[in-house]
Amino acid sequence: MIPGQLIEMFQLQDKMNRVINPDWINAGYDWSRAIFVESAELLDHIGWKWWKHQEMNLEQAQLEFVDIWHFVLSHVLAAHDGNVQAATLALLDGWKAGNSQAAATPLQRLVEIIGSVAGLDGQVAPNVLYEVAQRLGLSDAKLFELYVGKNALNHFRQKHGYKDGTYIKMWGGLEDNAVLSVLLAENPGISYDPLMALLDEAYAETKATP
């Protein structure tokens, strides 16, 4: 992972968290619980039920991993008192220790490692996250692209009433996550600010439609 991209992700996460709570670093949020719940949602897209036929929904699984990544960044940054440089070094060291053969991980192993992403001690193992990301086809570049996209959408949601319940999640028959996927596909490599402008435009059209 490129250190500069990881630093940018930490900075975006800090900015997003401050929208919700300016003092989020000291709020004592249970990041491991959030990671655990998101991991369960990821498992549903992987297909873990042995008693019924299931197929992996790779695109949704990747997006669920990105949701987990938001909480991982928050967890690591809070553990380092908001010091982006220290948090970057800590996460980067563990990420580099990941298993380079992870892409060949059998499905059952993937289910097992997702289940262990958030341990009982509340710690996050970057090498385990690396293994999951590789098995889901998330290169470092792809993870960065999807993270920036989802972070922009999360920030957009907060600006438009997500917390007080006034936000409209269905945009012209599509859930906002699906709209984001379309925008990212149509604009590969798009940066944060231009993406926010596209989200504003699409949302305005949704609200203008009777």
N, CA, C and O of each residue as an XYZ file, in Angstrom:
840
protein
N       0.845     -1.196      0.000
C       0.000      0.000      0.000
C       0.880      1.246      0.000
O       1.860      1.315      0.741
N       0.532      2.230     -0.828
C       1.306      3.454     -0.894
C       1.039      4.288      0.363
O      -0.113      4.606      0.659
N       2.100      4.646      1.107
C       1.893      5.405      2.353
C       1.069      6.673      2.151
O       0.234      7.010      2.991
N       1.298      7.378      1.041
C       0.553      8.614      0.801
C      -0.943      8.382      0.695
O      -1.737      9.202      1.153
N      -1.332      7.254      0.085
C      -2.757      6.940     -0.028
C      -3.347      6.586      1.327
O      -4.481      6.956      1.633
N      -2.579      5.872      2.135
C      -3.064      5.511      3.467
C      -3.215      6.762      4.333
O      -4.182      6.890      5.083
N      -2.262      7.676      4.227
C      -2.365      8.945      4.962
C      -3.618      9.700      4.540
O      -4.341     10.236      5.381
N      -3.873      9.740      3.230
C      -5.073     10.438      2.739
C      -6.342      9.786      3.269
O      -7.294     10.486      3.615
N      -6.374      8.449      3.340
C      -7.547      7.763      3.863
C      -7.760      8.085      5.339
O      -8.889      8.310      5.774
N      -6.673      8.107      6.107
C      -6.801      8.478      7.518
C      -7.329      9.913      7.653
O      -8.172     10.189      8.507
N      -6.837     10.810      6.822
C      -7.282     12.204      6.891
C      -8.758     12.336      6.523
O      -9.495     13.089      7.161
N      -9.189     11.606      5.495
C     -10.599     11.633      5.106
C     -11.479     11.047      6.198
O     -12.575     11.543      6.456
N     -10.987      9.974      6.845
C     -11.777      9.356      7.903
C     -11.920     10.289      9.096
O     -12.995     10.395      9.687
N     -10.840     10.959      9.443
C     -10.889     11.910     10.544
C     -11.880     13.036     10.225
O     -12.662     13.442     11.085
N     -11.841     13.531      8.993
C     -12.763     14.587      8.569
C     -14.212     14.119      8.659
O     -15.088     14.852      9.119
N     -14.448     12.886      8.211
C     -15.803     12.332      8.253
C     -16.280     12.165      9.695
O     -17.405     12.539     10.027
N     -15.433     11.609     10.539
C     -15.813     11.373     11.929
C     -16.098     12.672     12.674
O     -16.959     12.715     13.553
N     -15.366     13.735     12.318
C     -15.572     15.020     12.987
C     -16.906     15.659     12.606
O     -17.434     16.485     13.351
N     -17.449     15.283     11.453
C     -18.779     15.758     11.087
C     -19.811     15.213     12.073
O     -20.755     15.906     12.452
N     -19.613     13.960     12.479
C     -20.540     13.306     13.398
C     -20.293     13.746     14.838
O     -21.231     14.008     15.592
N     -19.013     13.822     15.206
C     -18.641     14.209     16.568
C     -17.252     14.842     16.533
O     -16.268     14.135     16.314
N     -17.146     16.149     16.742
C     -15.842     16.817     16.686
C     -14.813     16.220     17.642
O     -13.609     16.325     17.405
N     -15.279     15.599     18.713
C     -14.363     15.000     19.697
C     -14.406     13.469     19.622
O     -14.315     12.792     20.646
N     -14.543     12.930     18.409
C     -14.717     11.488     18.247
C     -13.537     10.683     18.791
O     -13.718      9.555     19.249
N     -12.340     11.249     18.744
C     -11.145     10.530     19.217
C     -11.315     10.105     20.672
O     -10.877      9.021     21.057
N     -11.944     10.947     21.476
C     -12.083     10.683     22.910
C     -13.462     10.163     23.292
O     -13.795     10.098     24.475
N     -14.263      9.793     22.304
C     -15.646      9.383     22.584
C     -15.762      7.953     23.099
O     -16.792      7.585     23.664
N     -14.732      7.148     22.915
C     -14.772      5.769     23.398
C     -15.700      4.858     22.611
O     -16.249      3.906     23.164
N     -15.879      5.138     21.333
C     -16.746      4.303     20.505
C     -16.204      2.881     20.393
O     -14.993      2.662     20.384
N     -17.114      1.928     20.309
C     -16.739      0.514     20.223
C     -16.520      0.141     18.755
O     -17.405     -0.419     18.108
N     -15.352      0.454     18.251
C     -15.050      0.195     16.842
C     -15.062     -1.292     16.525
O     -15.494     -1.690     15.444
N     -14.593     -2.115     17.452
C     -14.544     -3.560     17.190
C     -15.941     -4.139     17.021
O     -16.134     -5.057     16.224
N     -16.920     -3.617     17.759
C     -18.296     -4.086     17.593
C     -18.817     -3.717     16.204
O     -19.461     -4.528     15.540
N     -18.533     -2.485     15.772
C     -18.956     -2.051     14.439
C     -18.315     -2.929     13.364
O     -18.975     -3.315     12.399
N     -17.033     -3.243     13.533
C     -16.330     -4.117     12.585
C     -16.947     -5.503     12.581
O     -17.101     -6.116     11.524
N     -17.300     -5.997     13.754
C     -17.884     -7.331     13.857
C     -19.217     -7.396     13.116
O     -19.476     -8.346     12.377
N     -20.064     -6.379     13.319
C     -21.376     -6.361     12.673
C     -21.225     -6.247     11.156
O     -21.919     -6.936     10.407
N     -20.326     -5.386     10.707
C     -20.093     -5.250      9.265
C     -19.523     -6.544      8.675
O     -19.807     -6.885      7.527
N     -18.722     -7.255      9.460
C     -18.169     -8.533      8.999
C     -19.277     -9.549      8.769
O     -19.218    -10.341      7.830
N     -20.293     -9.521      9.637
C     -21.429    -10.423      9.456
C     -22.168    -10.095      8.160
O     -22.615    -10.999      7.453
N     -22.297     -8.810      7.848
C     -22.944     -8.414      6.596
C     -22.110     -8.860      5.396
O     -22.654     -9.275      4.373
N     -20.796     -8.772      5.529
C     -19.913     -9.239      4.465
C     -20.090    -10.735      4.233
O     -20.125    -11.192      3.091
N     -20.199    -11.485      5.306
C     -20.382    -12.937      5.188
C     -21.640    -13.286      4.403
O     -21.654    -14.265      3.657
N     -22.692    -12.495      4.565
C     -23.935    -12.764      3.841
C     -23.732    -12.645      2.330
O     -24.388    -13.341      1.556
N     -22.831    -11.770      1.919
C     -22.560    -11.616      0.489
C     -21.560    -12.657     -0.015
O     -21.456    -12.898     -1.217
N     -20.832    -13.266      0.910
C     -19.894    -14.330      0.527
C     -20.649    -15.630      0.276
O     -20.341    -16.374     -0.655
N     -21.652    -15.891      1.128
C     -22.401    -17.139      1.025
C     -21.814    -18.194      1.944
O     -21.014    -19.023      1.512
N     -22.212    -18.166      3.219
C     -21.612    -19.065      4.213
C     -22.568    -20.181      4.658
O     -22.161    -21.088      5.385
N     -23.823    -20.121      4.231
C     -24.829    -21.069      4.718
C     -24.693    -22.419      4.004
O     -24.823    -22.504      2.782
N     -24.435    -23.451      4.773
C     -24.218    -24.771      4.188
C     -25.521    -25.488      3.844
O     -25.504    -26.512      3.161
N     -26.659    -24.950      4.316
C     -27.933    -25.641      4.127
C     -28.724    -25.115      2.922
O     -29.847    -25.561      2.681
N     -28.144    -24.163      2.158
C     -28.850    -23.652      0.993
C     -27.846    -23.227     -0.069
O     -26.680    -22.964      0.225
N     -28.321    -23.166     -1.308
C     -27.452    -22.719     -2.397
C     -27.230    -21.215     -2.290
O     -28.179    -20.450     -2.118
N     -25.970    -20.799     -2.393
C     -25.634    -19.386     -2.369
C     -24.500    -19.126     -3.352
O     -23.666    -19.999     -3.593
N     -24.475    -17.947     -3.907
C     -23.380    -17.529     -4.769
C     -22.817    -16.212     -4.258
O     -23.556    -15.350     -3.783
N     -21.508    -16.066     -4.361
C     -20.878    -14.848     -3.884
C     -21.274    -13.655     -4.757
O     -21.222    -13.725     -5.985
N     -21.669    -12.563     -4.106
C     -21.899    -11.290     -4.786
C     -20.637    -10.461     -4.554
O     -20.519     -9.753     -3.554
N     -19.701    -10.563     -5.491
C     -18.376     -9.980     -5.284
C     -18.424     -8.463     -5.127
O     -17.751     -7.905     -4.261
N     -19.216     -7.797     -5.962
C     -19.265     -6.338     -5.884
C     -19.765     -5.866     -4.531
O     -19.196     -4.945     -3.945
N     -20.824     -6.490     -4.031
C     -21.352     -6.110     -2.718
C     -20.397     -6.500     -1.597
O     -20.275     -5.788     -0.601
N     -19.719     -7.637     -1.763
C     -18.749     -8.065     -0.756
C     -17.606     -7.055     -0.664
O     -17.137     -6.741      0.430
N     -17.167     -6.553     -1.798
C     -16.106     -5.550     -1.795
C     -16.561     -4.279     -1.079
O     -15.804     -3.695     -0.303
N     -17.794     -3.854     -1.341
C     -18.306     -2.653     -0.688
C     -18.454     -2.844      0.811
O     -18.224     -1.912      1.582
N     -18.838     -4.050      1.233
C     -18.928     -4.323      2.670
C     -17.550     -4.274      3.314
O     -17.399     -3.806      4.443
N     -16.545     -4.759      2.590
C     -15.180     -4.677      3.130
C     -14.763     -3.219      3.288
O     -14.109     -2.857      4.266
N     -15.139     -2.394      2.334
C     -14.815     -0.970      2.425
C     -15.499     -0.342      3.638
O     -14.921      0.526      4.292
N     -16.726     -0.773      3.945
C     -17.392     -0.302      5.167
C     -16.584     -0.698      6.399
O     -16.405      0.102      7.317
N     -16.103     -1.929      6.410
C     -15.245     -2.379      7.507
C     -14.006     -1.511      7.600
O     -13.576     -1.141      8.693
N     -13.432     -1.185      6.444
C     -12.197     -0.409      6.393
C     -12.374      0.966      7.041
O     -11.444      1.475      7.667
N     -13.559      1.571      6.897
C     -13.829      2.844      7.560
C     -13.653      2.714      9.077
O     -13.042      3.569      9.717
N     -14.189      1.650      9.630
C     -14.101      1.458     11.074
C     -12.699      1.037     11.504
O     -12.260      1.370     12.605
N     -12.001      0.313     10.647
C     -10.616     -0.059     10.943
C      -9.752      1.204     11.031
O      -8.974      1.363     11.972
N      -9.891      2.089     10.058
C      -9.126      3.337     10.089
C      -9.446      4.135     11.355
O      -8.548      4.691     11.988
N     -10.714      4.187     11.713
C     -11.120      4.910     12.923
C     -10.511      4.265     14.162
O     -10.006      4.956     15.047
N     -10.561      2.936     14.219
C     -10.030      2.169     15.343
C      -8.540      2.454     15.530
O      -8.091      2.740     16.639
N      -7.782      2.373     14.442
C      -6.331      2.552     14.518
C      -5.984      4.002     14.833
O      -5.081      4.262     15.628
N      -6.687      4.944     14.220
C      -6.397      6.360     14.464
C      -6.720      6.750     15.901
O      -5.965      7.495     16.527
N      -7.836      6.253     16.427
C      -8.182      6.544     17.823
C      -7.159      5.942     18.774
O      -6.826      6.541     19.797
N      -6.657      4.750     18.435
C      -5.666      4.088     19.282
C      -4.350      4.863     19.325
O      -3.555      4.692     20.248
N      -4.123      5.713     18.326
C      -2.901      6.530     18.280
C      -3.218      8.006     18.512
O      -2.500      8.893     18.050
N      -4.308      8.247     19.235
C      -4.684      9.605     19.672
C      -4.763     10.603     18.527
O      -4.437     11.779     18.689
N      -5.202     10.120     17.361
C      -5.383     11.006     16.225
C      -4.112     11.325     15.459
O      -4.142     12.137     14.534
N      -2.998     10.708     15.821
C      -1.726     10.952     15.129
C      -1.704     10.158     13.819
O      -1.519      8.941     13.832
N      -1.889     10.836     12.710
C      -1.997     10.168     11.414
C      -0.712      9.441     11.044
O      -0.760      8.325     10.527
N       0.429     10.055     11.302
C       1.704      9.431     10.942
C       1.914      8.126     11.706
O       2.310      7.117     11.122
N       1.649      8.148     13.010
C       1.820      6.951     13.834
C       0.831      5.868     13.419
O       1.183      4.690     13.346
N      -0.405      6.272     13.147
C      -1.430      5.312     12.728
C      -1.058      4.690     11.386
O      -1.262      3.495     11.176
N      -0.519      5.491     10.487
C      -0.118      4.990      9.174
C       0.980      3.940      9.300
O       0.912      2.882      8.674
N       1.980      4.233     10.102
C       3.081      3.280     10.287
C       2.585      1.977     10.901
O       3.013      0.897     10.493
N       1.694      2.068     11.868
C       1.177      0.881     12.546
C       0.382     -0.003     11.583
O       0.584     -1.217     11.544
N      -0.510      0.598     10.816
C      -1.344     -0.183      9.897
C      -0.532     -0.698      8.715
O      -0.755     -1.811      8.240
N       0.401      0.106      8.247
C       1.211     -0.270      7.097
C       2.106     -1.459      7.416
O       2.272     -2.347      6.580
N       2.680     -1.490      8.605
C       3.543     -2.606      9.002
C       2.779     -3.922      8.990
O       3.277     -4.926      8.481
N       1.585     -3.922      9.544
C       0.783     -5.138      9.573
C       0.302     -5.540      8.192
O       0.231     -6.726      7.870
N      -0.030     -4.546      7.375
C      -0.515     -4.801      6.021
C       0.561     -5.493      5.197
O       0.271     -6.419      4.440
N       1.811     -5.040      5.345
C       2.927     -5.623      4.602
C       3.175     -7.068      5.013
O       3.743     -7.848      4.248
N       2.745     -7.425      6.230
C       2.967     -8.778      6.729
C       1.908     -9.756      6.239
O       1.943    -10.937      6.583
N       0.966     -9.268      5.436
C      -0.105    -10.125      4.948
C       0.402    -11.247      4.065
O       1.513    -11.187      3.538
N      -0.419    -12.269      3.909
C      -0.079    -13.454      3.130
C      -0.212    -13.180      1.639
O      -1.313    -12.928      1.152
N       0.902    -13.229      0.907
C       0.882    -12.925     -0.522
C       0.144    -13.982     -1.329
O      -0.183    -13.750     -2.493
N      -0.128    -15.150     -0.726
C      -0.867    -16.209     -1.407
C      -2.361    -16.153     -1.100
O      -3.095    -17.099     -1.388
N      -2.806    -15.044     -0.518
C      -4.192    -14.953     -0.045
C      -5.216    -15.095     -1.163
O      -6.334    -15.551     -0.922
N      -4.848    -14.712     -2.381
C      -5.820    -14.768     -3.472
C      -6.282    -16.186     -3.754
O      -7.337    -16.388     -4.355
N      -5.501    -17.172     -3.322
C      -5.866    -18.567     -3.546
C      -6.611    -19.170     -2.361
O      -6.856    -20.376     -2.324
N      -6.970    -18.325     -1.389
C      -7.634    -18.811     -0.192
C      -8.972    -19.466     -0.527
O      -9.802    -18.844     -1.189
N      -9.201    -20.691     -0.094
C     -10.504    -21.341     -0.334
C     -11.630    -20.573      0.339
O     -11.399    -19.821      1.286
N     -12.843    -20.764     -0.151
C     -13.991    -20.046      0.378
C     -14.161    -20.279      1.877
O     -14.437    -19.339      2.621
N     -13.999    -21.516      2.321
C     -14.175    -21.802      3.738
C     -13.184    -21.023      4.594
O     -13.525    -20.531      5.669
N     -11.952    -20.917      4.100
C     -10.944    -20.150      4.836
C     -11.339    -18.675      4.870
O     -11.127    -17.999      5.877
N     -11.905    -18.178      3.786
C     -12.338    -16.792      3.750
C     -13.397    -16.538      4.810
O     -13.345    -15.532      5.517
N     -14.354    -17.443      4.923
C     -15.385    -17.317      5.947
C     -14.757    -17.291      7.334
O     -15.164    -16.500      8.186
N     -13.773    -18.145      7.564
C     -13.128    -18.217      8.871
C     -12.381    -16.927      9.211
O     -12.468    -16.423     10.330
N     -11.648    -16.402      8.231
C     -10.843    -15.221      8.543
C     -11.707    -13.967      8.685
O     -11.378    -13.073      9.465
N     -12.809    -13.899      7.936
C     -13.717    -12.761      8.119
C     -14.292    -12.800      9.533
O     -14.452    -11.764     10.179
N     -14.597    -13.999     10.000
C     -15.127    -14.149     11.344
C     -14.152    -13.735     12.428
O     -14.550    -13.473     13.563
N     -12.867    -13.676     12.078
C     -11.849    -13.328     13.072
C     -11.304    -11.919     12.882
O     -10.347    -11.530     13.550
N     -11.904    -11.151     11.975
C     -11.401     -9.804     11.705
C     -11.374     -8.971     12.981
O     -10.387     -8.291     13.260
N     -12.441     -9.022     13.745
C     -12.480     -8.308     15.024
C     -12.422     -9.334     16.139
O     -13.407    -10.022     16.406
N     -11.274     -9.442     16.789
C     -11.107    -10.432     17.852
C     -11.804    -10.031     19.134
O     -12.266     -8.899     19.275
N     -11.878    -10.959     20.060
C     -12.539    -10.704     21.340
C     -11.820     -9.643     22.151
O     -12.416     -9.009     23.022
N     -10.518     -9.447     21.861
C      -9.764     -8.436     22.607
C      -9.928     -7.039     22.009
O      -9.331     -6.073     22.484
N     -10.748     -6.949     20.958
C     -11.003     -5.648     20.369
C      -9.900     -5.137     19.475
O      -9.943     -3.987     19.037
N      -8.901     -5.974     19.191
C      -7.798     -5.563     18.341
C      -8.075     -5.920     16.887
O      -8.876     -6.808     16.595
N      -7.413     -5.227     15.994
C      -7.562     -5.465     14.570
C      -6.228     -5.959     14.023
O      -5.187     -5.355     14.282
N      -6.257     -7.047     13.274
C      -5.042     -7.614     12.706
C      -4.943     -7.216     11.233
O      -5.665     -7.771     10.405
N      -4.061     -6.264     10.883
C      -3.971     -5.816      9.495
C      -3.631     -6.935      8.515
O      -4.098     -6.915      7.376
N      -2.823     -7.913      8.940
C      -2.472     -8.996      8.026
C      -3.695     -9.849      7.681
O      -3.787    -10.387      6.578
N      -4.625     -9.972      8.616
C      -5.863    -10.701      8.344
C      -6.725     -9.904      7.360
O      -7.307    -10.470      6.434
N      -6.799     -8.602      7.568
C      -7.547     -7.741      6.655
C      -6.962     -7.824      5.250
O      -7.696     -7.839      4.261
N      -5.653     -7.876      5.172
C      -4.986     -7.993      3.879
C      -5.426     -9.273      3.171
O      -5.710     -9.269      1.973
N      -5.478    -10.356      3.923
C      -5.859    -11.641      3.337
C      -7.291    -11.585      2.795
O      -7.568    -12.100      1.712
N      -8.190    -10.965      3.544
C      -9.578    -10.832      3.084
C      -9.628     -9.981      1.822
O     -10.278    -10.354      0.845
N      -8.944     -8.840      1.837
C      -8.964     -7.933      0.690
C      -8.447     -8.620     -0.571
O      -9.030     -8.475     -1.646
N      -7.357     -9.366     -0.438
C      -6.789    -10.057     -1.587
C      -7.752    -11.103     -2.125
O      -7.912    -11.235     -3.339
N      -8.389    -11.839     -1.240
C      -9.328    -12.891     -1.664
C     -10.551    -12.295     -2.354
O     -11.179    -12.947     -3.188
N     -10.885    -11.063     -2.008
C     -12.031    -10.393     -2.622
C     -11.633     -9.624     -3.886
O     -12.459     -8.928     -4.476
N     -10.389     -9.749     -4.293
C      -9.945     -9.076     -5.500
C      -9.715     -7.589     -5.327
O      -9.763     -6.827     -6.293
N      -9.462     -7.175     -4.080
C      -9.239     -5.758     -3.792
C      -7.744     -5.470     -3.740
O      -7.099     -5.678     -2.712
N      -7.207     -4.995     -4.840
C      -5.831     -4.527     -4.825
C      -5.763     -3.269     -3.968
O      -6.796     -2.695     -3.623
N      -4.554     -2.839     -3.624
C      -4.427     -1.611     -2.841
C      -5.052     -0.434     -3.585
O      -5.710      0.412     -2.980
N      -4.844     -0.385     -4.901
C      -5.394      0.715     -5.705
C      -6.915      0.676     -5.722
O      -7.568      1.716     -5.624
N      -7.482     -0.523     -5.846
C      -8.939     -0.668     -5.868
C      -9.543     -0.322     -4.514
O     -10.590      0.321     -4.446
N      -8.892     -0.742     -3.446
C      -9.372     -0.419     -2.102
C      -9.375      1.091     -1.902
O     -10.330      1.641     -1.352
N      -8.324      1.760     -2.340
C      -8.245      3.212     -2.206
C      -9.372      3.889     -2.975
O     -10.023      4.798     -2.460
N      -9.602      3.441     -4.213
C     -10.645      4.032     -5.049
C     -12.020      3.861     -4.418
O     -12.797      4.813     -4.345
N     -12.323      2.640     -3.958
C     -13.633      2.393     -3.368
C     -13.788      3.108     -2.032
O     -14.875      3.578     -1.694
N     -12.692      3.188     -1.270
C     -12.767      3.882      0.014
C     -13.089      5.355     -0.189
O     -13.974      5.897      0.472
N     -12.367      6.007     -1.107
C     -12.614      7.430     -1.363
C     -14.071      7.629     -1.789
O     -14.730      8.576     -1.360
N     -14.564      6.715     -2.646
C     -15.946      6.815     -3.093
C     -16.941      6.671     -1.964
O     -17.867      7.474     -1.843
N     -16.759      5.649     -1.127
C     -17.719      5.414     -0.050
C     -17.600      6.478      1.036
O     -18.595      6.847      1.659
N     -16.390      6.968      1.260
C     -16.215      8.042      2.230
C     -16.960      9.287      1.770
O     -17.605      9.965      2.570
N     -16.867      9.583      0.478
C     -17.590     10.734     -0.070
C     -19.096     10.558      0.108
O     -19.797     11.497      0.484
N     -19.589      9.347     -0.165
C     -21.018      9.091      0.001
C     -21.432      9.206      1.462
O     -22.478      9.781      1.763
N     -20.629      8.670      2.373
C     -20.951      8.769      3.798
C     -20.998     10.233      4.247
O     -21.880     10.633      5.007
N     -20.037     11.021      3.766
C     -20.020     12.447      4.109
C     -21.251     13.138      3.510
O     -21.883     13.979      4.148
N     -21.566     12.765      2.283
C     -22.743     13.327      1.604
C     -24.020     13.012      2.388
O     -24.883     13.872      2.563
N     -24.123     11.770      2.856
C     -25.302     11.385      3.637
C     -25.452     12.264      4.870
O     -26.554     12.719      5.174
N     -24.363     12.505      5.577
C     -24.429     13.321      6.783
C     -24.846     14.756      6.466
O     -25.594     15.369      7.228
N     -24.364     15.289      5.344
C     -24.715     16.657      4.934
C     -26.194     16.786      4.602
O     -26.766     17.873      4.685
N     -26.812     15.666      4.224
C     -28.192     15.724      3.744
C     -29.182     14.994      4.657
O     -30.196     14.474      4.192
N     -28.882     14.960      5.945
C     -29.882     14.509      6.906
C     -29.891     13.039      7.272
O     -30.911     12.527      7.733
N     -28.781     12.351      7.078
C     -28.737     10.913      7.387
C     -28.982     10.652      8.876
O     -29.661      9.697      9.253
N     -28.417     11.516      9.700
C     -28.512     11.303     11.147
C     -29.885     11.649     11.696
O     -30.337     11.029     12.659
N     -30.559     12.629     11.100
C     -31.880     13.010     11.625
C     -33.031     12.350     10.868
O     -34.197     12.606     11.169
N     -32.709     11.495      9.879
C     -33.734     10.707      9.217
C     -34.392     11.342      8.010
O     -35.375     10.806      7.497
N     -33.872     12.483      7.535
C     -34.500     13.153      6.399
C     -33.829     12.806      5.067
O     -34.293     13.226      4.007
N     -32.764     12.055      5.123
C     -32.021     11.703      3.902
C     -32.822     10.713      3.050
O     -33.453      9.797      3.577
N     -32.788     10.907      1.736
C     -33.455      9.997      0.792
C     -32.429      9.012      0.259
O     -31.491      9.408     -0.433
N     -32.597      7.726      0.574
C     -31.582      6.734      0.200
C     -31.808      6.148     -1.186
O     -30.864      5.661     -1.808
N     -33.043      6.185     -1.682
C     -33.340      5.691     -3.023
C     -33.318      6.851     -4.007
O     -34.085      7.805     -3.880
N     -32.436      6.755     -4.978
C     -32.268      7.822     -5.964
C     -32.788      7.322     -7.315
O     -32.095      6.580     -8.011
N     -33.994      7.724     -7.683
C     -34.530      7.324     -8.967
C     -34.631      5.826     -9.156
O     -34.373      5.312    -10.245
N     -35.005      5.122     -8.096
C     -35.152      3.671     -8.176
C     -33.908      2.890     -7.824
O     -33.948      1.661     -7.769
N     -32.794      3.581     -7.583
C     -31.556      2.918     -7.198
C     -31.146      3.354     -5.799
O     -31.285      4.524     -5.442
N     -30.637      2.406     -5.000
C     -30.088      2.781     -3.704
C     -28.821      3.586     -3.936
O     -28.129      3.391     -4.936
N     -28.515      4.497     -3.008
C     -27.372      5.392     -3.214
C     -26.055      4.648     -3.421
O     -25.190      5.121     -4.158
N     -25.893      3.484     -2.778
C     -24.689      2.679     -2.992
C     -24.551      2.272     -4.450
O     -23.451      2.270     -5.004
N     -25.683      1.926     -5.071
C     -25.674      1.526     -6.479
C     -25.357      2.718     -7.371
O     -24.643      2.582     -8.366
N     -25.885      3.884     -7.018
C     -25.577      5.101     -7.768
C     -24.082      5.382     -7.695
O     -23.460      5.739     -8.696
N     -23.510      5.220     -6.506
C     -22.071      5.421     -6.333
C     -21.279      4.481     -7.232
O     -20.320      4.902     -7.880
N     -21.674      3.214     -7.275
C     -20.982      2.237     -8.120
C     -21.002      2.663     -9.581
O     -20.003      2.524    -10.286
N     -22.137      3.181    -10.036
C     -22.260      3.638    -11.424
C     -21.325      4.818    -11.672
O     -20.624      4.857    -12.683
N     -21.318      5.768    -10.758
C     -20.477      6.954    -10.923
C     -18.997      6.588    -10.944
O     -18.229      7.148    -11.726
N     -18.596      5.657    -10.092
C     -17.193      5.234    -10.065
C     -16.816      4.506    -11.345
O     -15.710      4.669    -11.860
N     -17.749      3.696    -11.858
C     -17.481      2.961    -13.095
C     -17.374      3.908    -14.286
O     -16.570      3.688    -15.192
N     -18.183      4.954    -14.281
C     -18.190      5.910    -15.391
C     -17.042      6.918    -15.291
O     -16.687      7.565    -16.277
N     -16.467      7.044    -14.092
C     -15.414      8.046    -13.883
C     -14.231      7.418    -13.136
O     -13.957      7.790    -11.995
N     -13.534      6.476    -13.766
C     -12.415      5.800    -13.093
C     -11.341      6.787    -12.645
O     -10.942      7.684    -13.387
N     -10.887      6.592    -11.407
C      -9.832      7.453    -10.875
C     -10.303      8.812    -10.400
O      -9.481      9.673    -10.087
N     -11.613      9.025    -10.341
C     -12.139     10.323     -9.912
C     -11.726     10.617     -8.475
O     -11.696      9.718     -7.635
N     -11.413     11.859     -8.201
C     -11.002     12.256     -6.856
C     -12.214     12.700     -6.034
O     -13.339     12.753     -6.530
N     -11.954     13.011     -4.785
C     -13.014     13.249     -3.799
C     -13.946     14.412     -4.177
O     -15.163     14.235     -4.230
N     -13.392     15.574     -4.433
C     -14.229     16.756     -4.673
C     -15.093     16.638     -5.939
O     -16.283     16.949     -5.890
N     -14.522     16.198     -7.069
C     -15.386     16.026     -8.247
C     -16.484     14.986     -8.031
O     -17.587     15.125     -8.560
N     -16.182     13.940     -7.250
C     -17.198     12.935     -6.961
C     -18.315     13.525     -6.117
O     -19.487     13.234     -6.356
N     -17.975     14.343     -5.141
C     -19.002     14.995     -4.326
C     -19.908     15.859     -5.194
O     -21.114     15.928     -4.957
N     -19.331     16.522     -6.204
C     -20.130     17.356     -7.105
C     -21.107     16.498     -7.902
O     -22.253     16.893     -8.114
N     -20.653     15.321     -8.347
C     -21.536     14.421     -9.089
C     -22.649     13.885     -8.200
O     -23.786     13.731     -8.645
N     -22.323     13.601     -6.950
C     -23.342     13.142     -6.005
C     -24.380     14.235     -5.772
O     -25.580     13.965     -5.732
N     -23.913     15.460     -5.622
C     -24.831     16.592     -5.444
C     -25.792     16.696     -6.625
O     -26.994     16.893     -6.447
N     -25.251     16.561     -7.818
C     -26.063     16.670     -9.026
C     -27.098     15.558     -9.105
O     -28.267     15.811     -9.399
N     -26.672     14.335     -8.844
C     -27.589     13.188     -8.922
C     -28.668     13.276     -7.848
O     -29.825     12.944     -8.105
N     -28.302     13.717     -6.654
C     -29.265     13.809     -5.557
C     -30.287     14.912     -5.822
O     -31.469     14.761     -5.513
N     -29.819     16.033     -6.401
C     -30.721     17.133     -6.729
C     -31.771     16.679     -7.728
O     -32.937     17.063     -7.632
N     -31.356     15.860     -8.687
C     -32.308     15.332     -9.676
C     -33.334     14.420     -9.008
O     -34.510     14.427     -9.370
N     -32.878     13.636     -8.031
C     -33.774     12.748     -7.296
C     -34.839     13.543     -6.540
O     -36.025     13.218     -6.588
N     -34.397     14.581     -5.846
C     -35.315     15.390     -5.042
C     -36.269     16.197     -5.920
O     -37.375     16.538     -5.501
N     -35.827     16.499     -7.148
C     -36.678     17.284     -8.052
C     -37.720     16.444     -8.751
O     -38.674     16.973     -9.321
N     -37.538     15.112     -8.709
C     -38.482     14.218     -9.367
C     -39.703     13.998     -8.474
O     -39.537     13.569     -7.332
N     -40.905     14.269     -8.938
C     -42.103     14.120     -8.081
C     -42.376     12.657     -7.780
O     -43.337     12.341     -7.079
